[in-house]
Amino acid sequence: MLYFANYSSDGNTSIIRETWARLIDQTLSTGGIAEACSVLKRVGVNIYPGDGGGIPLESLCLHLEKAALERSESGVESIGNDDVARALIAVCKGATEPVLNAYDQLLLNGAILPSPKLRLRLLQSVLVVLHEWAMSISSQTVGRSATAASLVLAGKYSLDQIAIFNQGVRDKIAIAANRSIS
């Protein structure tokens, strides 16, 4: 159903959001956040067309981040700061921009995030997304895989490459921080 809904005129219909919410809720009740993230990756990557249609990233992000916060605060489950963010990046086939945009939209809307703890959790996830973005940029710069780039991040770069890389990271972090403060 999610696959065929992807080809409708509006990728963010309430039916799609409700179907994803039910799927996530079902997996949360049976296997927790880890299972929900795993199902999101398995299902989402098969229907993600590259433009965000068919997958309501903001809804999924908020749903999973709220559940992660509740479960970690109640002691039901130990959840890493990167679980949800990495699952969303996996759904987007490694693209960090759509995920960062989803987090930005949530952080911009203060009415959705009444809890400072939830805002903090989202900001921690933004840092994970920015880290992944930085790794992809550095891997493109030095022609290595993202994993190899993370191992040689302190390796030999020209001063120009370091300056450009650092400025890009600072810009992304500043934009995310400024948006969350407003």
C-alpha positions in Angstrom: 0.0 0.0 0.0 2.8 2.4 0.9 4.6 1.6 -2.4 1.5 2.4 -4.5 0.6 5.5 -2.4 4.0 6.8 -3.4 2.6 7.4 -6.9 -0.4 9.5 -5.8 -0.4 13.2 -6.4 0.3 14.0 -2.7 3.0 12.0 -1.0 2.2 13.3 2.5 -1.5 12.4 2.7 -3.0 11.5 6.0 -3.4 7.9 4.9 0.3 7.5 4.3 1.2 9.1 7.6 -1.4 7.0 9.5 -0.1 3.8 7.8 3.5 4.6 8.7 2.4 5.5 12.3 0.6 2.1 12.7 3.6 0.2 11.3 6.0 2.1 13.6 3.7 1.6 16.6 3.3 -2.1 16.0 7.1 -2.5 15.8 7.6 -0.3 18.9 5.3 -2.6 20.9 6.9 -5.8 19.8 10.6 -4.9 19.5 11.3 -1.4 20.7 13.1 1.4 19.0 15.8 -0.8 17.5 13.2 -2.9 15.7 11.2 0.1 14.6 14.3 1.6 13.1 15.2 -1.7 11.4 11.7 -2.0 9.9 11.8 1.7 8.8 15.1 1.0 7.0 13.9 -2.2 5.4 10.5 -0.9 4.2 11.5 2.8 3.5 14.5 2.2 1.4 12.5 0.2 -1.1 9.9 3.0 -1.6 12.0 6.1 -1.2 12.0 7.8 -4.6 14.7 10.3 -3.8 12.5 13.3 -3.5 10.9 12.6 -0.2 7.5 11.5 -1.7 5.8 8.6 -0.1 7.8 8.8 3.2 6.7 11.5 5.6 10.2 12.1 7.1 9.0 14.7 9.6 6.2 12.6 11.0 8.4 9.5 11.2 11.2 11.5 12.8 8.9 13.1 15.4 7.2 9.8 16.1 10.4 7.9 16.7 12.2 10.6 18.6 9.3 11.0 21.0 9.1 7.2 21.5 12.9 7.1 22.0 12.8 9.8 24.6 9.9 8.2 26.5 11.5 4.8 26.5 14.9 6.0 27.6 13.4 8.2 30.4 11.3 5.4 31.7 14.2 3.0 31.6 12.4 0.6 29.3 15.1 0.7 26.6 18.6 2.0 26.3 18.6 4.1 23.1 21.6 5.8 21.4 21.4 9.3 20.2 22.1 8.2 16.7 19.6 5.3 16.2 16.7 7.3 14.7 18.9 9.7 12.7 20.9 6.9 11.1 17.6 5.0 10.3 16.3 8.1 8.5 19.5 8.6 6.6 19.4 4.9 5.6 15.8 5.4 4.3 17.0 8.3 2.2 19.7 6.1 0.7 22.5 8.0 2.5 21.3 11.5 1.6 21.6 13.7 4.6 19.9 16.8 3.2 16.3 15.5 3.4 16.9 14.3 6.9 18.4 17.5 8.0 15.5 19.4 6.5 13.0 17.2 8.4 14.8 18.0 11.7 15.0 21.7 10.8 11.3 21.8 10.2 10.5 20.2 13.5 12.9 22.5 15.4 11.4 25.5 13.7 7.9 24.6 14.9 8.0 25.2 18.7 4.4 24.1 19.1 5.3 20.6 18.1 8.2 20.4 20.6 6.9 21.6 23.9 9.5 19.7 25.9 13.1 21.0 26.2 14.3 17.4 26.5 12.7 16.5 23.2 14.4 19.6 21.6 17.7 18.5 23.0 17.2 15.0 21.7 16.5 16.4 18.2 19.5 18.6 18.4 21.7 15.6 19.3 20.3 13.8 16.3 21.0 16.9 14.1 24.7 16.5 15.2 24.6 12.9 14.0 23.2 14.0 10.7 25.8 16.7 10.4 28.6 14.2 11.2 27.4 11.9 8.5 27.3 14.9 6.1 30.8 15.8 7.1 32.0 12.3 6.5 30.4 12.2 3.1 32.0 15.5 2.1 35.4 14.4 3.4 35.2 11.1 1.6 34.4 13.0 -1.7 37.3 15.3 -1.0 39.9 12.6 -0.5 38.2 10.0 -2.8 37.6 7.5 0.0 34.6 5.7 1.5 32.9 7.5 4.4 34.3 4.9 6.8 37.8 5.4 5.5 37.3 9.1 5.6 36.4 9.0 9.3 39.6 7.1 10.1 41.7 9.6 8.3 39.8 12.8 9.1 42.9 14.0 10.9 45.0 13.0 7.9 46.8 15.1 5.4 44.7 17.8 3.7 45.8 21.0 2.1 45.1 24.1 4.1 42.5 25.2 1.5 40.6 21.8 1.8 40.6 22.1 5.6 39.4 25.7 5.6 36.5 24.9 3.1 35.5 21.7 5.0 35.6 23.5 8.4 33.6 26.5 7.1 30.9 24.2 5.7 30.6 22.3 8.9 30.5 25.5 10.9 27.8 26.9 8.6 25.6 23.8 8.9 25.9 23.8 12.7 25.2 27.5 13.0 22.1 27.2 10.8 20.8 24.3 12.8 21.5 26.0 16.1 20.0 29.3 15.0 16.8 27.6 13.7 16.3 25.8 17.0 16.7 28.9 19.1 14.0 30.9 17.2 
